[in-house]
Amino acid sequence: MQDPVEYKCAVCGSFESFRPTANGMHCKKCGARIFVKPRRTSHKELDAI
């Protein structure tokens, strides 16, 4: 069985964990079905050319 993946609700912004094989995902707070993967909090350093 796979580990749960964390998603952010696009409507209210709450975080929910779901298994990748789950069907019928919805937000427990607002009932929305639109989720996005959260962005990482850090930024990537690139060398100047």
PyMOL Python script that loads the backbone (N, CA, C, O; Angstrom):
from pymol import cmd

cmd.read_pdbstr("""\
ATOM      1  N   MET A   1       0.843  -1.183   0.000  1.00  0.00           N
ATOM      2  CA  MET A   1       0.000   0.000   0.000  1.00  0.00           C
ATOM      3  C   MET A   1       0.891   1.251   0.000  1.00  0.00           C
ATOM      4  O   MET A   1       1.942   1.271   0.640  1.00  0.00           O
ATOM      5  N   GLN A   2       0.470   2.268  -0.708  1.00  0.00           N
ATOM      6  CA  GLN A   2       1.281   3.474  -0.860  1.00  0.00           C
ATOM      7  C   GLN A   2       0.996   4.468   0.259  1.00  0.00           C
ATOM      8  O   GLN A   2      -0.081   4.472   0.856  1.00  0.00           O
ATOM      9  N   ASP A   3       1.991   5.311   0.526  1.00  0.00           N
ATOM     10  CA  ASP A   3       1.849   6.347   1.549  1.00  0.00           C
ATOM     11  C   ASP A   3       0.906   7.440   1.067  1.00  0.00           C
ATOM     12  O   ASP A   3       0.808   7.685  -0.135  1.00  0.00           O
ATOM     13  N   PRO A   4       0.210   8.100   1.993  1.00  0.00           N
ATOM     14  CA  PRO A   4      -0.681   9.200   1.591  1.00  0.00           C
ATOM     15  C   PRO A   4       0.109  10.400   1.057  1.00  0.00           C
ATOM     16  O   PRO A   4       1.233  10.664   1.483  1.00  0.00           O
ATOM     17  N   VAL A   5      -0.504  11.110   0.123  1.00  0.00           N
ATOM     18  CA  VAL A   5       0.095  12.306  -0.476  1.00  0.00           C
ATOM     19  C   VAL A   5      -0.684  13.510   0.027  1.00  0.00           C
ATOM     20  O   VAL A   5      -1.912  13.475   0.109  1.00  0.00           O
ATOM     21  N   GLU A   6       0.032  14.574   0.363  1.00  0.00           N
ATOM     22  CA  GLU A   6      -0.602  15.782   0.893  1.00  0.00           C
ATOM     23  C   GLU A   6      -1.018  16.711  -0.248  1.00  0.00           C
ATOM     24  O   GLU A   6      -0.214  17.019  -1.128  1.00  0.00           O
ATOM     25  N   TYR A   7      -2.255  17.147  -0.230  1.00  0.00           N
ATOM     26  CA  TYR A   7      -2.796  18.082  -1.214  1.00  0.00           C
ATOM     27  C   TYR A   7      -3.408  19.271  -0.495  1.00  0.00           C
ATOM     28  O   TYR A   7      -3.817  19.169   0.661  1.00  0.00           O
ATOM     29  N   LYS A   8      -3.468  20.412  -1.197  1.00  0.00           N
ATOM     30  CA  LYS A   8      -4.059  21.633  -0.656  1.00  0.00           C
ATOM     31  C   LYS A   8      -5.356  21.916  -1.401  1.00  0.00           C
ATOM     32  O   LYS A   8      -5.390  21.868  -2.631  1.00  0.00           O
ATOM     33  N   CYS A   9      -6.420  22.208  -0.664  1.00  0.00           N
ATOM     34  CA  CYS A   9      -7.707  22.537  -1.271  1.00  0.00           C
ATOM     35  C   CYS A   9      -7.575  23.886  -1.970  1.00  0.00           C
ATOM     36  O   CYS A   9      -7.067  24.843  -1.386  1.00  0.00           O
ATOM     37  N   ALA A  10      -8.029  23.964  -3.213  1.00  0.00           N
ATOM     38  CA  ALA A  10      -7.922  25.201  -3.987  1.00  0.00           C
ATOM     39  C   ALA A  10      -8.938  26.246  -3.542  1.00  0.00           C
ATOM     40  O   ALA A  10      -8.767  27.427  -3.843  1.00  0.00           O
ATOM     41  N   VAL A  11      -9.991  25.843  -2.835  1.00  0.00           N
ATOM     42  CA  VAL A  11     -11.040  26.775  -2.420  1.00  0.00           C
ATOM     43  C   VAL A  11     -10.731  27.382  -1.056  1.00  0.00           C
ATOM     44  O   VAL A  11     -10.665  28.604  -0.924  1.00  0.00           O
ATOM     45  N   CYS A  12     -10.539  26.537  -0.033  1.00  0.00           N
ATOM     46  CA  CYS A  12     -10.362  27.065   1.327  1.00  0.00           C
ATOM     47  C   CYS A  12      -8.910  27.039   1.811  1.00  0.00           C
ATOM     48  O   CYS A  12      -8.591  27.698   2.800  1.00  0.00           O
ATOM     49  N   GLY A  13      -8.018  26.291   1.138  1.00  0.00           N
ATOM     50  CA  GLY A  13      -6.607  26.284   1.497  1.00  0.00           C
ATOM     51  C   GLY A  13      -6.211  25.290   2.565  1.00  0.00           C
ATOM     52  O   GLY A  13      -5.057  25.292   2.993  1.00  0.00           O
ATOM     53  N   SER A  14      -7.120  24.439   3.015  1.00  0.00           N
ATOM     54  CA  SER A  14      -6.767  23.452   4.038  1.00  0.00           C
ATOM     55  C   SER A  14      -6.022  22.285   3.396  1.00  0.00           C
ATOM     56  O   SER A  14      -6.204  21.999   2.212  1.00  0.00           O
ATOM     57  N   PHE A  15      -5.180  21.613   4.186  1.00  0.00           N
ATOM     58  CA  PHE A  15      -4.388  20.496   3.694  1.00  0.00           C
ATOM     59  C   PHE A  15      -5.069  19.184   4.040  1.00  0.00           C
ATOM     60  O   PHE A  15      -5.560  18.998   5.153  1.00  0.00           O
ATOM     61  N   GLU A  16      -5.092  18.273   3.068  1.00  0.00           N
ATOM     62  CA  GLU A  16      -5.694  16.951   3.237  1.00  0.00           C
ATOM     63  C   GLU A  16      -4.703  15.910   2.724  1.00  0.00           C
ATOM     64  O   GLU A  16      -3.957  16.171   1.781  1.00  0.00           O
ATOM     65  N   SER A  17      -4.697  14.742   3.340  1.00  0.00           N
ATOM     66  CA  SER A  17      -3.858  13.635   2.890  1.00  0.00           C
ATOM     67  C   SER A  17      -4.732  12.563   2.261  1.00  0.00           C
ATOM     68  O   SER A  17      -5.739  12.150   2.836  1.00  0.00           O
ATOM     69  N   PHE A  18      -4.338  12.118   1.079  1.00  0.00           N
ATOM     70  CA  PHE A  18      -5.075  11.078   0.362  1.00  0.00           C
ATOM     71  C   PHE A  18      -4.103  10.047  -0.165  1.00  0.00           C
ATOM     72  O   PHE A  18      -2.942  10.357  -0.431  1.00  0.00           O
ATOM     73  N   ARG A  19      -4.566   8.841  -0.313  1.00  0.00           N
ATOM     74  CA  ARG A  19      -3.787   7.799  -0.980  1.00  0.00           C
ATOM     75  C   ARG A  19      -3.915   8.013  -2.491  1.00  0.00           C
ATOM     76  O   ARG A  19      -4.974   8.423  -2.965  1.00  0.00           O
ATOM     77  N   PRO A  20      -2.848   7.741  -3.252  1.00  0.00           N
ATOM     78  CA  PRO A  20      -2.899   7.967  -4.706  1.00  0.00           C
ATOM     79  C   PRO A  20      -3.982   7.162  -5.420  1.00  0.00           C
ATOM     80  O   PRO A  20      -4.424   7.557  -6.499  1.00  0.00           O
ATOM     81  N   THR A  21      -4.414   6.058  -4.849  1.00  0.00           N
ATOM     82  CA  THR A  21      -5.426   5.224  -5.498  1.00  0.00           C
ATOM     83  C   THR A  21      -6.839   5.552  -5.038  1.00  0.00           C
ATOM     84  O   THR A  21      -7.781   4.860  -5.423  1.00  0.00           O
ATOM     85  N   ALA A  22      -7.009   6.591  -4.221  1.00  0.00           N
ATOM     86  CA  ALA A  22      -8.327   6.926  -3.663  1.00  0.00           C
ATOM     87  C   ALA A  22      -9.239   7.534  -4.725  1.00  0.00           C
ATOM     88  O   ALA A  22      -8.790   8.284  -5.592  1.00  0.00           O
ATOM     89  N   ASN A  23     -10.517   7.201  -4.643  1.00  0.00           N
ATOM     90  CA  ASN A  23     -11.529   7.788  -5.522  1.00  0.00           C
ATOM     91  C   ASN A  23     -12.432   8.691  -4.700  1.00  0.00           C
ATOM     92  O   ASN A  23     -12.586   8.483  -3.496  1.00  0.00           O
ATOM     93  N   GLY A  24     -13.030   9.687  -5.333  1.00  0.00           N
ATOM     94  CA  GLY A  24     -13.987  10.550  -4.646  1.00  0.00           C
ATOM     95  C   GLY A  24     -13.362  11.451  -3.601  1.00  0.00           C
ATOM     96  O   GLY A  24     -13.925  11.627  -2.521  1.00  0.00           O
ATOM     97  N   MET A  25     -12.204  12.026  -3.904  1.00  0.00           N
ATOM     98  CA  MET A  25     -11.558  12.921  -2.948  1.00  0.00           C
ATOM     99  C   MET A  25     -12.363  14.205  -2.822  1.00  0.00           C
ATOM    100  O   MET A  25     -12.786  14.774  -3.828  1.00  0.00           O
ATOM    101  N   HIS A  26     -12.576  14.663  -1.595  1.00  0.00           N
ATOM    102  CA  HIS A  26     -13.218  15.953  -1.365  1.00  0.00           C
ATOM    103  C   HIS A  26     -12.703  16.531  -0.055  1.00  0.00           C
ATOM    104  O   HIS A  26     -12.275  15.797   0.836  1.00  0.00           O
ATOM    105  N   CYS A  27     -12.750  17.846   0.051  1.00  0.00           N
ATOM    106  CA  CYS A  27     -12.272  18.550   1.236  1.00  0.00           C
ATOM    107  C   CYS A  27     -13.243  18.319   2.387  1.00  0.00           C
ATOM    108  O   CYS A  27     -14.457  18.437   2.218  1.00  0.00           O
ATOM    109  N   LYS A  28     -12.706  17.991   3.552  1.00  0.00           N
ATOM    110  CA  LYS A  28     -13.559  17.761   4.722  1.00  0.00           C
ATOM    111  C   LYS A  28     -14.086  19.068   5.299  1.00  0.00           C
ATOM    112  O   LYS A  28     -15.080  19.074   6.024  1.00  0.00           O
ATOM    113  N   LYS A  29     -13.417  20.181   4.977  1.00  0.00           N
ATOM    114  CA  LYS A  29     -13.830  21.478   5.507  1.00  0.00           C
ATOM    115  C   LYS A  29     -14.931  22.134   4.682  1.00  0.00           C
ATOM    116  O   LYS A  29     -15.944  22.566   5.230  1.00  0.00           O
ATOM    117  N   CYS A  30     -14.734  22.211   3.353  1.00  0.00           N
ATOM    118  CA  CYS A  30     -15.684  22.947   2.516  1.00  0.00           C
ATOM    119  C   CYS A  30     -16.396  22.072   1.486  1.00  0.00           C
ATOM    120  O   CYS A  30     -17.360  22.526   0.868  1.00  0.00           O
ATOM    121  N   GLY A  31     -15.951  20.837   1.284  1.00  0.00           N
ATOM    122  CA  GLY A  31     -16.608  19.935   0.349  1.00  0.00           C
ATOM    123  C   GLY A  31     -16.159  20.067  -1.094  1.00  0.00           C
ATOM    124  O   GLY A  31     -16.693  19.380  -1.965  1.00  0.00           O
ATOM    125  N   ALA A  32     -15.194  20.929  -1.369  1.00  0.00           N
ATOM    126  CA  ALA A  32     -14.717  21.121  -2.742  1.00  0.00           C
ATOM    127  C   ALA A  32     -13.942  19.894  -3.220  1.00  0.00           C
ATOM    128  O   ALA A  32     -13.438  19.112  -2.414  1.00  0.00           O
ATOM    129  N   ARG A  33     -13.856  19.737  -4.536  1.00  0.00           N
ATOM    130  CA  ARG A  33     -13.142  18.599  -5.116  1.00  0.00           C
ATOM    131  C   ARG A  33     -11.939  19.034  -5.941  1.00  0.00           C
ATOM    132  O   ARG A  33     -11.401  18.240  -6.713  1.00  0.00           O
ATOM    133  N   ILE A  34     -11.512  20.273  -5.791  1.00  0.00           N
ATOM    134  CA  ILE A  34     -10.372  20.792  -6.546  1.00  0.00           C
ATOM    135  C   ILE A  34      -9.174  20.872  -5.602  1.00  0.00           C
ATOM    136  O   ILE A  34      -9.208  21.590  -4.603  1.00  0.00           O
ATOM    137  N   PHE A  35      -8.111  20.125  -5.931  1.00  0.00           N
ATOM    138  CA  PHE A  35      -6.915  20.094  -5.103  1.00  0.00           C
ATOM    139  C   PHE A  35      -5.694  20.412  -5.945  1.00  0.00           C
ATOM    140  O   PHE A  35      -5.664  20.139  -7.145  1.00  0.00           O
ATOM    141  N   VAL A  36      -4.683  20.994  -5.302  1.00  0.00           N
ATOM    142  CA  VAL A  36      -3.405  21.275  -5.943  1.00  0.00           C
ATOM    143  C   VAL A  36      -2.304  20.756  -5.031  1.00  0.00           C
ATOM    144  O   VAL A  36      -2.490  20.639  -3.820  1.00  0.00           O
ATOM    145  N   LYS A  37      -1.163  20.447  -5.620  1.00  0.00           N
ATOM    146  CA  LYS A  37      -0.024  20.046  -4.802  1.00  0.00           C
ATOM    147  C   LYS A  37       0.598  21.310  -4.220  1.00  0.00           C
ATOM    148  O   LYS A  37       0.766  22.298  -4.935  1.00  0.00           O
ATOM    149  N   PRO A  38       0.941  21.296  -2.938  1.00  0.00           N
ATOM    150  CA  PRO A  38       1.533  22.506  -2.338  1.00  0.00           C
ATOM    151  C   PRO A  38       2.928  22.770  -2.894  1.00  0.00           C
ATOM    152  O   PRO A  38       3.685  21.844  -3.185  1.00  0.00           O
ATOM    153  N   ARG A  39       3.247  24.044  -3.033  1.00  0.00           N
ATOM    154  CA  ARG A  39       4.589  24.429  -3.484  1.00  0.00           C
ATOM    155  C   ARG A  39       5.565  24.274  -2.335  1.00  0.00           C
ATOM    156  O   ARG A  39       5.186  24.344  -1.166  1.00  0.00           O
ATOM    157  N   ARG A  40       6.826  24.064  -2.678  1.00  0.00           N
ATOM    158  CA  ARG A  40       7.819  23.973  -1.612  1.00  0.00           C
ATOM    159  C   ARG A  40       8.075  25.356  -1.027  1.00  0.00           C
ATOM    160  O   ARG A  40       7.923  26.366  -1.713  1.00  0.00           O
ATOM    161  N   THR A  41       8.460  25.393   0.227  1.00  0.00           N
ATOM    162  CA  THR A  41       8.633  26.668   0.925  1.00  0.00           C
ATOM    163  C   THR A  41       9.979  27.316   0.618  1.00  0.00           C
ATOM    164  O   THR A  41      10.119  28.531   0.763  1.00  0.00           O
ATOM    165  N   SER A  42      10.965  26.537   0.200  1.00  0.00           N
ATOM    166  CA  SER A  42      12.284  27.095  -0.077  1.00  0.00           C
ATOM    167  C   SER A  42      12.391  27.511  -1.544  1.00  0.00           C
ATOM    168  O   SER A  42      11.487  27.247  -2.337  1.00  0.00           O
ATOM    169  N   HIS A  43      13.473  28.146  -1.890  1.00  0.00           N
ATOM    170  CA  HIS A  43      13.710  28.511  -3.282  1.00  0.00           C
ATOM    171  C   HIS A  43      15.031  27.908  -3.736  1.00  0.00           C
ATOM    172  O   HIS A  43      15.899  27.598  -2.921  1.00  0.00           O
ATOM    173  N   LYS A  44      15.168  27.750  -5.020  1.00  0.00           N
ATOM    174  CA  LYS A  44      16.342  27.110  -5.585  1.00  0.00           C
ATOM    175  C   LYS A  44      17.368  28.170  -5.971  1.00  0.00           C
ATOM    176  O   LYS A  44      17.031  29.166  -6.611  1.00  0.00           O
ATOM    177  N   GLU A  45      18.619  27.950  -5.580  1.00  0.00           N
ATOM    178  CA  GLU A  45      19.711  28.870  -5.915  1.00  0.00           C
ATOM    179  C   GLU A  45      20.344  28.440  -7.230  1.00  0.00           C
ATOM    180  O   GLU A  45      20.734  27.282  -7.380  1.00  0.00           O
ATOM    181  N   LEU A  46      20.450  29.357  -8.179  1.00  0.00           N
ATOM    182  CA  LEU A  46      21.107  29.088  -9.451  1.00  0.00           C
ATOM    183  C   LEU A  46      22.322  29.991  -9.595  1.00  0.00           C
ATOM    184  O   LEU A  46      22.300  31.156  -9.198  1.00  0.00           O
ATOM    185  N   ASP A  47      23.386  29.433 -10.170  1.00  0.00           N
ATOM    186  CA  ASP A  47      24.593  30.217 -10.408  1.00  0.00           C
ATOM    187  C   ASP A  47      24.392  31.111 -11.625  1.00  0.00           C
ATOM    188  O   ASP A  47      23.785  30.697 -12.612  1.00  0.00           O
ATOM    189  N   ALA A  48      24.902  32.337 -11.551  1.00  0.00           N
ATOM    190  CA  ALA A  48      24.831  33.252 -12.692  1.00  0.00           C
ATOM    191  C   ALA A  48      25.832  32.800 -13.748  1.00  0.00           C
ATOM    192  O   ALA A  48      26.913  32.310 -13.425  1.00  0.00           O
ATOM    193  N   ILE A  49      25.466  32.967 -14.991  1.00  0.00           N
ATOM    194  CA  ILE A  49      26.362  32.538 -16.083  1.00  0.00           C
ATOM    195  C   ILE A  49      27.245  33.690 -16.488  1.00  0.00           C
ATOM    196  O   ILE A  49      28.072  33.547 -17.389  1.00  0.00           O
TER     197      ILE A  49
END
""", "prot")
cmd.dss("prot")
cmd.show_as("cartoon", "prot")
cmd.util.cbc("prot")
cmd.orient("prot")
